[in-house]
Amino acid sequence: MKILTARQMQRVDKLTTERYGIPSTTLMENAGTGVVEFLVRRFALDKQQITIFCGRGNNGGDGLVVARLLRDKGLIPRVLLFAKSDVLKGDAALNYQRLAAYARPEEVPDSATWQQVKPSLIGTSLIIDALLGTGLSKPLEGFLLEVVRDLNSGFPSARRIAVDLPTGLSSDTGELVGECVRADASVTFTAPKYAHIFPPACEMVGKWEVREIGTPREALENDPELFLRLITRADLLWLTQPRKIDSHKGTYGHVLILAGSVGKTGAAAMAARAALRSGAGLVTIATAKSALPVIATLGMEFMTEPLPETSDGTISVRALEEGKLDQLLEGKSVVAIGPGIGRVDETSELVRRVANRYDLPMVLDADALNAFAGRMKEMKAQGRVRVLTPHPGEMARLVGLKTADVQKQRIEVAREFAMRYQTLLVLKGSRTLVASPDGEVAVNPTGNPGMATGGTGDCLTGMIAGLLAQHPDRSVADVVSAAVYLHGLAGDFAARRMGEASMIAGDLLEAVPKAFRALAAPSRCQHHSAQRGNLG
């Protein structure tokens, strides 16, 4: 599902009319129809006192269509036009005339009129916000700001439904540019906008859904400028296919996890268990010799291999020089490097040499990423699958920025990095991003702040490796996006069971089977909520 800016949405609408011959009046009619269908499904409308707040632009035009269609159903919504009717233009003016033929909206062009009208709205139970939609680029002020404040505070028992986007939000950012309507739900059209997806703006839209209004999907999918998309359950249905009856453990790949050190044994075991929970047939942990006995006690299903170690108890470069790793990588499907591996210089050198020596798909996390801090030019990723999974601090070290700067421009930083170094980048955080070498960026909607605890990143590393091992013929971006979505979904199930504050990474692992089952279950709803994102 594509995520669009206001400008991109306008261009798509124009293309829909000019190339595909769908009149703009039809698009507006379909938008209003979509809102009414949503209202009918969600509310007993004959028991509601409905007030529709319409602005002077196309968003107000959508609201006028809603009013007319509700009247066609025998309902009598109150319609307020926050402008003089003679300033309306185009499709909004046309729909005003259609409605005014039998129910003229009340004009509320100024604050004085609003103060007179407001007391008569006290019984309103359902507010339809069609004041501004996606056109805002600066904070509200004056009369409209007064109305928005009253909408939020003056109708405590009313539900607020936004047409496209709550008034006061800028469609093109997750930041709050000023005060806005706090909606209980939003109905948007063709595709979600940035504000529906990214916090804190997404917390103001309530539950939202996308309604199709006539734009052919190919108009979105074939446009290279529309590079941002939302990962949805529908994208992952390929994961729900039953396994072949003649399967064996070799069918589902063998993951080698190069990880762990003395004092950091849990990370390696966590990644291994996550790979197994994700369905990998076999998993082997290769680790420093002194760390192996502890790691071996942390799981019965994975195998272990001892490697030469440094005096600090980390993996020594001798593991490569003596041929041990060459032997271990025979027959393996995927390599995951980094969890608990440490920052000793010799081990960092080992990481860099391994990443460039072998052609197998690799997932790099934790200190494997720090090994390339300031040295990304040394990674020879072209033509080979290299998946990097930094949190914002690690990302900052990779690109030489401050963490705060990475957070301010997450999409731009992730996209430029993936394209420049031809890697697949998973930038973790609230709304984890999956950036591909071709410039596409996928946004993950699952996850929660309870995942901000040690070990959840190790789980993600293992899940990515486990799914890559099982699906070598599928797009790497698809597989990694699936792992990220499942990881966050498992975190959501774990948080519901344990609570966000008490949740630990092991709880997430135990919830992975439930996440898989949820994908396979028939979908009971089509809406999206302002979930708070994967912080692992």
N, C-alpha and C positions, 0 to 999 in steps of 0.2 A: 504494500500500500504506500503510494507516494506521499510525501509531505511537501506542501507548497507554501511559497510566500504569496502575498497579495498580488504582486506583479505577475508572478507565474500563473496564478489563478485567472487573472484578467486575460492573459495571453491564451490560456487554454480555452476560456469561454469564447474569445474572439475566433480562435481556430475552429471551434465547434460550429460556430455560425457560418464562417466563410468557407471552410473546406468541406464540412459535413452537412451543411444546409439546414441546420437546426436553428430556427429563429430565436433571438434573445428573449422574446416574449414567452416562448415555450419553455426556455430554461427557467425563467422566473415562475411560471405556472407550476412547473415540476418541483421547484424548490418549496413553494408554498404547500403543494400536495404532500411532499415529504414530511414537512413539519406537522401537518394535520394528521397524517398517518401515525406519526410518533405520539401525538397527543391522544389520539383515540386508543392506542395500545396501552398507554401508561395511566390514563385518568378516566374516571367516570365523568365525562364532560357535562352531562346533564345536571350534575350536582355541583358544578364549579361556577364561580363568578369570575369570568375571564375579562382581563383588560389587556389590550394589545397596544404597545408603545411603538409608534412608527416614526422614523426619521425621514429626511427629505430625499435620501438617495435610494439606491437599489435595495439596500437592506430593508428600508421602509416599504419599498414596493413588494418585497417578499411578505412582509407583515400584512399588507393590504390584501394580498392573495389569500393568506391564512384567514383573515376576517371574512372574506367573501365565501370561502369554502366552508367555514364553520356555519355561516348563515344558511348555506345550502343544506346543511344537516339539521336545520331547525333550531340552532343555537343563536343566542343574541349576545355576542361579545361586545364590549365597549371598546371603541377604537379612538385613540388619541393621536393626532398628527402634530408633531412638535415642529411646526413650520406653517407658513401660509400656503394654501393649496396652489396658489398661482406661481410658486417657485419650483414646483415639481416638474421634472423633465422626463422624456423618453418613456421607458416601460413603467416607471413608477407613476408618472402622470396618467398613463393609459389605465393602469389598475386602480388608480384613485377614481377615475371616471366610471369604471365598471362597478365599483363598490358604491359610489355616491349616487348611482342611479336609483338605489332603493335604501341606502343607509349611509348618509353623509358623515364622515369622521368629524370629531370635534377638533378644532384647531387650537393648539396651545403654543403660540409663537413666542411667549416671553414668560419671565418669572412671575409677574403679577397674575397672569392668567392661570399659571400652574398653581399658585397658592390658592386661587379660588376653586379650582377643580379638585385638588388633592383631597380635601375632607370628604368628598362624595365617593371616593374610591376605597373607603375604609374596609368594606366587606370583600374586597378582591381576594380571591384564593388562588388564582393562577395568572401570573404575569408573563406575557410574551414580549421579550426584549428584541425589538427590531429597529433600534435607534441608529446604530452605526455599522455593525458588522466588522469587516476586515479593513476598513479604510483609514483607521487611526494611525498616526505616526508620532504624535506628541501628546503630552498629558491633557486631559480634559480641563476645561476652565469655564468660568461664568455659568450661564443658565444650565447648560447640559450637565456640568459637574453637580450643580444643585439637585437636578433630577435624579442623577445616579445615586447620590447620597441618600435621597429620600427613598429610592427603590430598595436600598439595602436596609434602611433602618425603620422605614415607616409602615411596612407591611409584614409584621412578624409571623403571621400565619400563612403567608402566600408562598407558593412555589414559583421559582423564576426559571423560565426556559429561554435560552438565548438562541436567536436565529443566526446561525453561522458562528458567531463569536460574541461573548459578553461585551457590552459597550464599555469602552475604556481600556480594553486590551489591544496591544499592537499585535497583529497576526504574525509578524516576522521575527519575533523573539520570545524567549522564555522569561525575560525580565519584565517586571512590572514598570510601565512607564509613568504610572500615576494611579489614581483611584479608578475602580471599575465595578461593574455589576458583579456580584457574587452569585453565580448561577448554580442551580441544582442540577441542570442538565443543559446540553447544547446539541443542536442539530446542525451539522455542517454539510457542505455539498461537494461532491466529486472526490475530495481528498481532505484530510486534516491539514491544518496549518501549524506552523511552529509552536504557536501559543497553546494549542491543544496537547502538545507532547512534552514540552520542556518546563521544568519548575523554575520559579514559583508560579508562573502564569497558569500552568495546567491545573493548579489547585483551585483556580477560580472558575473553570469551565464546567465543573461537576462531571457527571457521566455524560459521555458524548457518543454520537454515532454519525456515520457518514451516509448520506442519501445520494443515490445516483439521480442526476437530473437530465441525462441525455448525452453526455460526453462519451464518445467511444473510448474504451480502455486503451486502445492502440495510440490514441492521441497523447496519453500519459507515458505509456511504456516505451514509445519510440522516440521520445524527446531526451537527448543527452544532457540537456541543461537541468533536467529534473533528477538530480543525483541522490536525493535524500529519500529514504523509505523507512517505513515502520515494519518491524518484524511482527507478523501476526500468526495466530494459530493455524490459519489456512496454509501458510507457507511451510508448515512442518508436517503436513499430513503424510508425506512420504515416509516419515519415521514410524508410522503406525502399521506399515505393511507386515503381515505375519512372516516369521522366519520359514525358510524352506525346510521341509520335513527331513531331508537328508543332511542337515547341517551338522558340523562338528566344530570343535573349538578353533581349529585352523581357519574356518570359514570367516571368522570375525576379527582376524588380525591379531598381531602380537605387538604390544606397546613396550618399548624400552624407556624407562624413566631414569635419567641420569640426575641424581639428586641426593640430598641429605649430607650431613656431616656430624661430627661429634657435637652434641647439644642441640642439633636441629634435625632430629630424626622424624618427628611427627609429620613434617611437611611432605617428605617423600612418601610416607605411608598413606597420607591423606590423598595425594595425587593418584597413587596406585589404586586405592579403593574406589575413587571416583571414576577412573577408567574402566574398572570392572563393573561398577554399577551402571555405567553407560552402555554396557554390552560388549566390551572388548573380549575376545576369546581368551587371550593370554596377556599377562602383564609381568614384566621383570623389572625389579629395581636394581640398578647398579650404583653402588655407593662406597664410600670410604670404608676400608676394612674394619676399623674400630667401631664404626657406627652400625655395621650390619647386624650384630647380635640383637641390638635394641629394636631396629626396624623389623627384623624377622618375627619378633614377638607381637607386633602390632597388626598382623593379619595372617590368616591361614591360606588365603586364596592366591596371593601373588608370590612370585619367586624372587630370589635375591642373588646377587653376584658381588663378591668383594673386589675392590679396586685398590691399587697402591694409593697411599695417602701422604699428605704433607705432615710436617711436624705439628701443624695446627689441627689435624684431624679432618682435613678436607681432601677431596679427590686430587691426586697428583697428576701432572701432565705425563708421568710415566705410564699411565693407563693407555695413553695413545702411543707413546714411543715404543713401548714393549709389545704392542700389537693386541693387547687385551680387548680394546674397544672394537678393533676390526673383527675379531672373532664374535664378540657379542652382537654386533649389528647384522650378522648374517641371519637371514630369515625374518628380520623384524619389519614391521609395517610403518611405524611412526616412532619418532624419538621426542620425548619431552625432557627439557633441560631447565634446571634452575631452582626448584623448591628446596630451600634449606641448604643450598650448595656452598654458600659462604662467599666472602669477598677477598679471600687471600689471592695475591697477585698470580701465583702459579695456577690456581684453579681458574681464575678469570682467563688466563692464557689458554688453558685447556678448552674452555667454553668457546672462545673465538675460533680456535683451530678445528674443533668438532663441527661448528656451524658451517664452516667453509669446506670441510673435507668430504662430507657425505652428501649424497643426493636425496636421501630419504626425507619425507616431510618432517618438519621439526616445529615444536611449540616451545617458545622461549619465555620464561617467566622469572620474576624475582631477581636473584643475583645473576642469572644469565643475561638479563637486560642490563644490569649495572656493569657487566663486563664490556658492553658496547657503548657505555656513556661517553660521549665525546669522540667515539671511534666508529660511528655507523658506516663511514666510508669503507671500513674494512670488511663489512658483511657483503659477501657475494651472493645475493639472493636471486638474481635474475634467472628465470627459468626453473627455479626450485621453490617448493612450498616452504615458506617461513612465516609462522604465525607468532607475532609478538603481543604479549598481554600485559601492558604496563598499567599501574594505577597512576594518578596524576603526578605524584612525586617522581616516579620512575620515568614517566614521559618527559617531565621537565629536564631530567638529567640527560635523556637521550637527545633532546633538541637544543639544550643550552638555554632554556628559559626558566623563569620562576614558576613555581607551581600555580600561583594565582593567575599568571598570564595564560597558562594552559587552560585553566578553568574558565577564563573569560572568553576563549575562542576555541572551544573543544572541537567543534566540527572542522573548522579550518585547519587546525594543527594536525588532527588525525588524518584528514584527507590529503593534505600536502605531503605528510610523511609517507603514507602508504604509496602514493604515486611516485615520489622521489626515489624511494629505496626498493620499490617493487616487492613490498611485503604486505601481508594481510595484518592489519593492526586492530587489536581489541583494546580500546581505551576505556578502562573500567571506571565506574562511578555511577552517580545518579543518571540514569539513561545511558547505559553502556553503549558505546559506538563500535561498529564493525566496519572498518574502512578498507576498501579493496584497492589493488594496484590500478584498476581501471577508473578510479575516481568515485565509484558508488559508495555511499555511506548508509549503513543500516542502523536503525535505532531500536534498542531493546526496551520494551515497556514493562517487563517483569522485574521483580526484586523489591527490596525494602531496606530501611536503615538497620534492621537487625543483622544484616549480612556484613556490617562493618565490624568484623571480629576476625582474629587471626585464623587462617586456615581456609577461608572461603575462596581466596584466590587460588590456592593449591588445588581445591576441588575443581575449579573451572579449568585449570590446566589439564587435569586428568580427564575431565569430560570432553574437552576438545580433542585430546589425543585419542581417547576411546572411540569417538564417533568418526574421526578421520581414518582410523584403522579399519573400521567396518564399511566405510563408503568411499573407497578410493576412486570410483568412477564419477562421483558427483562433484559439482562445483564446490571448491574449497570454501567460498564465501557462504554458500548455502549451509554447508556442514557446520562451520564455525558459528554462524548465526543461530542455527538450531541448538548448539551446545550452550550458547549464551542465554537464549530464551529459556531452555530447560533448567539451567542453573538458577536463574532468577525465579522461575516458577517453583522449583523445589524450595528455594528460600522463602517464598511466600507461604507455602504450606507449612514449613517449619515454624515460621513466625506465628501463624495462627494457632499452632499447637503449643508452642513454648512461650510466646511473647517475644517482642523484639529485643528487650533488654537481656533476657536470659538465654537467648538462642546462641548456640555455638556451631562451629562448622560441621561437627559430627551430626547434628540435628538435620542440617541440610542434606548430608549424604543419605541419611535414613529416609528422607522425603523424595529422593530421586525416583524410586519406583512409582510413587503416587503421581509425580509430574508426568511420567510416561503414560500412565493410565488415563490421566486427564486429557492428554492429546487424543487418545483413541476414543474417548467417550463422546457421544453425540453432543454437539454444541447446543446449549440451552439459551444462550443470549448472544446478541450481536453488538452490545454497547462496550465502550471502553471507559475506564475510570482513571482518575488522576493518581495512579500508583506512584510510589515515591522513588523507585529506581534501585538498581543494584549497586551497593556501595562496597562490595567485596574486593 
